[in-house]
Every structure is written in C-alpha cells, then in structure tokens.
Amino acid sequence: MSTTADTPATVPDELGQVAVVSRKTPILLAVLVVGLALVLLFSDSVGETTFRVASRNDLFQIPDITVPGRATAWVMLAGCALLTGESFRRLLNQQKTPLWLVATYALLWMTAFLSWAAIGGRVPVVGLFGGAVALAVPLVFGALGGVLGERAGVVNIAIEAQLLFGAFAAAVVASSTGSAWAGVLAAALAGVLVASVLGLFAIGYFVDQIIVGVVLNVLVIGLTNFFFRQVLTPNAETLNSPERLSAVPIPLLGQIPLIGPVLFRQTPLVYLLYVTVAVVAFALYRTRWGLRVRAVGEHPKAADTVGIKVNRTRWRTVLLAGAVAGLGGAYFSLVAVSGFNREMTGGAGFIALAAVIFGKWDPVRATLAALLFGFASNLQGVLSVIGSPVPSQFMLMLPYLVTILAVAGLVGRSRPPAADGQPYRSQ
Amino acid sequence: MNDTTTTEQEPTPPPAEEVEQPSEAHSLLYRIAAGDALAGVLAVFLAFLVGSVMIAATDETVRETAGYIAARPSDFFQAVWDAVSGAYAAMFRGAIYNTRVDDFQTAIRPLTETLKYAAPLILAGLGVGVGFRAALFNIGGRGQMLLAGAAAGWVGFALDLPAVIHLPLAILAGLIAGGLWGGIAGLLKARTGAHEVIVTIMLNYVAYYLVLYALSRDFLLQAPGSNNPQSLPMKQSAILPKVLGDRYNLHLGIILALVAVAAVWWLLNRSALGYRIRAVGGNPHAARAAGINVGRTYTTVFFIAGALVGLAGVNQVLGTVTSGVTTDLDAGIGFDAITVALLGRSRPLGILFAGLLFGGFKAGGFTMQTSENISVDLVLVVQSLIVLFLAAPPLVRAIFRLPNKEVA
C-alpha cells in the first residue's frame, strides 16, 4: 500500500503530566455521586424495590429482600459519598485509591441505582449477573484474542470477522456432524483461518494492519452472507440447525446461592472460558513464551538481537489469538440461538476491541472490562423488562463511551504495546 | 517473492525520482511488467477469479454435473461457464447497458443507476481519502453519515421553506453535523493523542444509539403516532431534484459528488491548508518543526472528512431514500468508502473512478441477485479482495511469478 495510509504510531505526550497520583479517580467518583443524587432529587417515583437473590436448586434459600426504593438509594449513595471522601483524603496524602475502595463503591452505587431504577419492580439479581456472564462470553474470548495479538505487536481490528466466521463454521460443522463440540472446534479453526489471512498480509507483506483488519471484516461479512443465502438457507435442515450447547451445572459449586447459578450453572463454553483466561494470563506473564511475545510487541529489534525470531513469534501468536477469538464465535450460533444468521455478531468484535483497550492490553483486566460491558448490556435488557426510566439506547452506548474516555485518558491512560501495529523487517 | 531477481532480462528500474518521466521504450516495458498498473489489473482479475469459484461452487447445475465429471467433463465445464458468465453478464446488464431491451433510453438506465450508487461512495470515499492524506484513518464513516443524515433529515421534514432555501439549508445541516461528529475524533487526537481508529469505531456505535434514541422519541425524529424507528418523509422542497428527468432515478447527488471531487482536488493540491495536510501526513514531526500546528490540522482534517462523509449521508436521505431517516441510512457506505479510498489511492480522481467502479458493482450486483439468484454479497467479497490484493503487490507478483519490483 502507498505510504499515505501509514498512521503515525504514537503522538508524543505533550501534556507532560508529572502528577504522581492521578486526581481522576476521586473526581470521577464524586461526579458519579452527584449525578445519581441529582437524578434522585428530581425523580418522583416512590415505592418498594425487591431484590431476588435465590434460585432453584440452591443449597439453602435466601428470602427476597424488599426495601423502600428511594431511602435505600440515599443510604447507599451516602456510603458512596463517604468512600469518595476517603479517596480525596488519600489523594491529599499522595496515596492512590485502592482497588477495594473502587469495588465497594461500584457495588454500593449499583445497588443505589437499581433501588431507584426498579422501584415497584423486582430485580432478578441472579439473572442480572448470570446473564451478564453469558453475554460476555464472546466479548471475553474476542478480547483475549485481541490482547494476545496486540501484545505481539499485531493490531487486530478483525476480531469481529473472527467471531463471525467462527459462528458460521460452528453452525455448519455442528449441524453436519451432529456434534456441538465439533462445532466449537470448527469455530476455533475458522478464527485461525481469518488470522492466517491477517498474518499473511500484515506480517508477511507488511500491509498496514488496520487496513487488513478493516478489509477482513468486510470480506468475512460478504463471504458469510453469500454462503448463508446460497447454501445455508436452501439446506437449513442439514447445514444450519445445530444442536445447542446446553447449560451443565457443576455439582456442589453450582448449588451455592448466588455464586452458583451465576458462575457454575453455565454452558461448557463458559467453563472453557475460565480455563482460557487463566492459561492466557499465566502464559503471558509467567512463561518464557509469554516473555518472548511481549518482547516482540514492545521492542522487536531488541528481541531480534537476542535471537528471538520476531516474525515467527508474531505468526504463532496471531494464529493462537485467532483460535481464541474464533471460539467466542461459537457462542452466537450454538448458545445464544441455534443456527447462523446474517451478521449475527452485531459489532461484538468491536466491543471486544474496546475491552482490550479499556483493559489496558492485559488479559485479566480485559476480561473484567468485557464482563463489565456484558453487564451493561444485560442490565439494559433487565431494566427494559422492569420498565425503567433510563432509555435503553444510553445503556447500550455505555461501553463505547467509556472506551472513548479511556483512550482519551480521562479514565486512566491506556497505553498500547510500543511496537503495536508496526510491521517488522529484519535487516 | 523470494525467487525473482530483476536483472535477468531487463535493466534495473530507474530511480524513484525519474519514474515519472520514462525516456526509453524498454524502461516503459519494464514498468508495465514491474509497475503497479499490472499488479492492479491482476489484483482485479484474481478477485473476480475467486468470485467465479464461489459462483460455480454454489451453483446447482455445476454440482449436479460434478457428480459425473469423469464420465462427461464437458457438461461440467459448460455448467461452470454458464453460471459464471451468466452472473457477470447480469452484472454488466445491471451496471452499464441492458442488452435485453431495444429501446436505448431504457437500455441505458443501468448506467444512471451506477452513477446513483457511485455518488455517496465518491463523497464518503473523499472523506476517508482526505484523512489518509494526513495519515489519519477515518473508520467513522457510519457514524458521520448517520448524524449528518439525521440532521439533514430533520431540516428536510420539520421545516417549511421555499426550495431555494430549504434544500441548501438541509445539505448544510448535514455537512456541519457530519463535520462536527468527525471533528470529535480529530480534537481528541490533537488534545490527548487518542488513536483515531479506536475513537471513530466507538463513535460509530455512539452515533447509532443516539440516532436510534432520537428515532424513538417523537419530539426529536420519530414520526408522530408511529412505533417504528423512522422519521417523516422529506418535504418536496428539500429533495435533491432528478437530473435526467423522471424516467431515471439519478438525482443531484452525483453533481454534488463531482463538485466535491473538484473541491477536494483544489484543497489538497492548490491550497495552503492542503499543503499542511500533506506535510502532516508525510511526517508530523517534520511538519511540527516547520511550524505547522499539527493538532489543529488533525482537527481540521477530521472536520473536513466528516463533512464529506456527511454529504454521503445527506445524499442518501435527501436523494436516494427520501421516505425518512432510519438507522440503516448508511447502507454500509461508511465502510465501503474505505475500500474506495484505498483503491483510489487517496487521490480525488482515483476516488472518483473507484467510486464509479464500486457503484457499478453495486448496481450490477442487485441485478445479478434478481436475475441469476446469486447473492449481491458476492460484490462485497470481490471488492474487499481487490483492495487486499492491491495492498500487497508482491503477493500478486508471487502468484503470477512476475519480477519483483521491490528487489533492488
């Protein structure tokens, strides 16, 4: 490609921020408290809110918790205000806001919000979190694939394509073999296939990685739509009616109240996800392989100098990343619904990309980010059932807005691997 | 790409600076063999070859005859030929000239359809291309089109004005909305260094949900008394007039696109701002050292890019689909525009021809779908393959075993 499409790798940080402790966290916490307080002041809904925590097959049943909505919201918000104050106190003492504070704050704020938003209704807590985990499955797989590739220095805009092709392959193979697991395997292979095209152009021929990714998305949409219309639709019986992966409760663990149904009464794909997150996080930080991958993504020339084969490492990582992202595709056609449909991933690959960035290119943080985005979209679904005053479109917009704020450095600065997106030519 | 050396039969190519003026016949021959032009043609050929394989592989008759290919191979090859030639003939009939009718005025109608489809591709392609010239990647076409379409659409259905004011005002509203939405990405890049690719992708979805929200509130865009996420149709005074009479669907959008091509050409090649844009695109550090305000240039470029892509949205809402604003108004053009700009190598004239080519693909694709029952999505595959192959001339050369240009 002509050089016109070469994007400048980095813009030097001209702001020259030297502040040791970021002021952003306490400010953000304060803004959120004030925001919700204003909403509470100006809304006039009165009534009780019920939190339903129990589910069937629990070891013991926790009764529903019914509370006066507004009063609870105010109490929880007061707790948030206290934590915000503590955060500011720590700022004055040059201390960082600890994670436990943010986590407690988030929990209280969410409870306050739900107590208000679901007044007169019932919040299915299990459904809220369990659904979020399920919805986050493709996002987490996609984000892990993205993290792997980018850590090796290959930007992957084509996560969407890998998910979509994975969904397509999973539906076709699961239908024709009659085995959902064959479909899952096929999804991973489909992801590898897309990744190999990405690798061929981005690593082999030094084409701008963003261009390859963007074009791959269009290519896979075209391919899957074409074959869906020409082949799958006329032969829907044999090629597009896969067996669904059903939930497999884990004995004992699955019976713990709240945690059980949320984490351990899911489909095998979710359990596979737990394993994948752990393996990727361990491998990337605790093994020689991971060190090499990160070296190749941060400073390929240095890696080359000490004898690491830069492009070979990148190739392997990109293919592995493709397999991981492809697995996420199986969720769409084997779990969410049974069968493939046109463009059924609906931008999940881009949310996964957002999770990569919001998670600062770290597998565990990216997973948490993906879970957060899954939660946001599930919350939207739950709230629209309850009939909440918040427009669903704004809830759905949240992951994208948060990502923009993250890359703009308003919510902590996200810094990509140094050699991310730069092809490497050995000399 | 490793098995070719250039010095066997041909002299070495002239240095890059002199490539512009080939003096001798053999150097011209060499440039044809080693230059981008041939690789370009071969890239298109390869893309269509893949398309042909897809057509043949999914064709009923081909699959039947493949069952007894050993007994009667001629049947098989006949079936492949019929399927492939049928499809591409239908594309030709749909994109350029309908050979099946006698009346010239009807037969030429497909060409006007091609122009109709090309207009938004050219406009949006210019928007992406201007960004490329400043080394900025504008993937936010969808969002820019949606917001521009929504703004132009609102002016188009909500206001009551004479056509002389109404139409320009609606176009201007779309232009500014698209520009401001695009400008966000430029401003964020200038101020915080946020990568524009990520920001524009995310802004696409934010724009989508914003417009969807507006389309579900009747004090904003939704047609009163309706439950569908659609606005009222455009008033007659805000609709882009037909340029070739009512027989054809071609509207003023194509003229808008041509004017934009000229304007962008002037901007990039003749204006001081264009010089700054190209300087920043060439090397932002050098540009900064030369006294150019790089940040401001980023913001300006993204405003211009957004405004141009926005015009594509305006073209859709006020010209092609005047029945009201919907969230589908971008019709994939925001992403097609990237391939158009890449194929046109970010040059205004190149984008014009790339837009015409892809417009033809689109018009022809629909005819292919209706008359040969081959999915129009084939066009997407061919389009993206063309761009991929064009981006990697060495790959195309390796496939056809041509001398490699990059070997010194």
Contacts between the chains, C-beta under 8 A, distances in Angstrom:
chain1	res1	chain2	res2	distance
A	1	B	342	7.1
A	1	B	390	7.7
A	1	B	391	4.4
A	1	B	392	7.8
A	2	B	345	5.6
A	2	B	346	7.4
A	4	B	132	4.7
A	4	B	133	6.0
A	4	B	135	7.1
A	4	B	281	6.5
A	4	B	345	7.1
A	4	B	346	4.7
A	5	B	132	5.3
A	5	B	135	7.5
A	5	B	137	7.2
A	5	B	342	7.0
A	5	B	346	7.5
A	6	B	135	5.8
A	7	B	135	5.6
A	7	B	136	7.0
A	7	B	137	5.4
A	7	B	195	7.8
A	7	B	196	7.7
A	7	B	197	7.2
A	8	B	135	5.7
A	8	B	284	5.3
A	10	B	193	7.2
A	11	B	189	6.9
A	11	B	193	3.8
A	11	B	284	7.7
A	12	B	193	7.7
A	13	B	193	6.4
A	14	B	193	7.9
A	15	B	192	7.8
A	157	B	197	7.2
A	157	B	201	7.8
A	197	B	388	7.9
A	200	B	395	7.5
A	201	B	388	6.4
A	201	B	391	6.7
A	201	B	392	5.6
A	201	B	395	7.5
A	204	B	395	7.7
A	205	B	391	7.7
A	205	B	392	3.9
A	205	B	394	5.8
A	205	B	395	5.4
A	207	B	388	7.9
A	207	B	391	4.5
A	207	B	392	5.2
A	208	B	391	7.5
A	210	B	137	5.7
A	210	B	197	5.6
A	211	B	338	7.9
A	211	B	342	6.6
A	211	B	387	7.7
A	211	B	391	6.0
A	212	B	388	7.1
A	212	B	391	7.3
A	214	B	139	6.3
A	214	B	335	7.3
A	214	B	338	5.6
A	215	B	338	7.7
A	215	B	339	6.7
A	215	B	342	7.9
A	215	B	384	4.8
A	215	B	387	5.2
A	215	B	388	5.4
A	215	B	391	7.7
A	216	B	384	7.6
A	216	B	388	8.0
A	217	B	335	7.6
A	218	B	335	5.8
A	218	B	336	7.8
A	218	B	339	6.9
A	218	B	380	5.8
A	218	B	383	7.2
A	218	B	384	4.4
A	219	B	380	7.3
A	219	B	381	6.2
A	219	B	384	3.9
A	219	B	385	6.8
A	219	B	388	7.2
A	221	B	377	7.5
A	221	B	380	6.3
A	222	B	377	4.9
A	222	B	378	7.2
A	222	B	379	7.4
A	222	B	380	2.9
A	222	B	381	3.9
A	222	B	383	7.6
A	222	B	384	6.3
A	223	B	377	7.8
A	223	B	381	5.6
A	225	B	375	6.4
A	225	B	377	3.7
A	225	B	380	7.2
A	226	B	54	6.4
A	226	B	58	7.8
A	226	B	375	4.7
A	226	B	377	4.3
A	226	B	378	5.5
A	226	B	380	7.8
A	226	B	381	6.3
A	227	B	58	7.2
A	229	B	375	4.1
A	229	B	377	6.9
A	230	B	58	4.1
A	230	B	374	7.0
A	230	B	375	5.6
A	231	B	58	5.7
A	347	B	205	6.4
A	350	B	201	5.5
A	350	B	202	7.6
A	350	B	205	6.9
A	353	B	198	7.4
A	353	B	201	7.0
A	354	B	198	7.7
A	354	B	202	6.3
A	357	B	198	5.9
A	391	B	213	5.6
A	391	B	216	7.8
A	393	B	209	4.2
A	393	B	210	7.3
A	393	B	212	5.2
A	393	B	213	3.9
A	393	B	216	7.4
A	394	B	209	7.2
A	394	B	213	7.0
A	396	B	209	5.3
A	397	B	205	6.9
A	397	B	206	5.4
A	397	B	209	4.2
A	397	B	210	7.3
A	400	B	202	4.1
A	400	B	203	7.6
A	400	B	205	4.3
A	400	B	206	5.1
A	401	B	202	7.5
A	401	B	206	6.1
A	403	B	198	6.8
A	403	B	202	5.0
A	404	B	188	7.3
A	404	B	194	7.4
A	404	B	198	7.8
A	404	B	199	5.6
A	404	B	202	4.9
A	404	B	203	7.0
A	404	B	206	7.4
A	407	B	188	7.7
A	407	B	192	7.8
A	407	B	194	4.2
A	407	B	195	6.2
A	407	B	198	5.1
A	407	B	199	6.2
A	408	B	188	5.0
A	408	B	191	7.7
A	408	B	192	4.4
A	408	B	194	4.4
A	408	B	199	7.5
A	409	B	192	4.9
A	409	B	193	7.6
A	409	B	194	7.2
A	410	B	192	7.9
A	416	B	195	7.8
